[in-house]
Amino acid sequence: MLFLVLAVIVILGAGSAVALVATSGDGSSDKKSPSESDSTTGGLPTPSLSIPSELPSELPSLPTNVPTDLDSFLPSLAGDDVPYYMLQTGDCFNIDDTKPGQAAKRSCRAAHDAEVVKVAELEGTYTTDAALKKAASVLCAKTLDTKAAKQPAGTVRGTLVQYPDPTGFKLGIDKVACSLAADVGAGKRKLTKPLT
């Protein structure tokens, strides 16, 4: 009988040791990690919603033949040529009679043909070039006269009014560039500094 009692004590002691190991190694009781499940649904895995704590040791390398200037992907006009309707007040430019509607932007401190003194917008309905020209001239007249009168004698010898043709106007181009020029047409005289 003593043998039986000792066997029961050993079995109970072993059961207690197993129970202590199964609960927790840090002395806490019945605390479960977020990934443990209370259900006994046959051991289906429960998704873990944790964020990785380490970054990969090697990042992928970028190609070495990528161009650094994105402008090379965009089509460009020759040199500094822009359509006249992209000019702004204070822009200086050269005129090329072979490229109507274009302006070659220049520094106002370097030799240039003209300077924009006003940008206006056409309003109304115009179907002919003559009607557009007349409306554009009216928009520019007062500003050009006033600004020309303020320039030193012999500086400005002409005006330039750039406006859309009927097709461009129908497409929505409504800008008019009003400019003072050193010498319209001949192109021998140049402006060499900003207008006052």
Secondary structure, 3 states (H helix, E strand, C coil): CHHHHHHHHHHHHHHHHHHHHHHCCCCCCCCCCCCCCCCCCCCCCCCCCCCCCCCCCCCCCCCCCCCCCHHHHCCCCCCCEEEHHHCCCCCEEECCCCCCCEEEEECCCCCECEEEEEEEECCCCCCCHHHHHHHHHHHHHHHHHHHHHCCCCCCCCEEEEECCCHHHHHCCCCEEEEEEECCCCCCCCCECCCCC
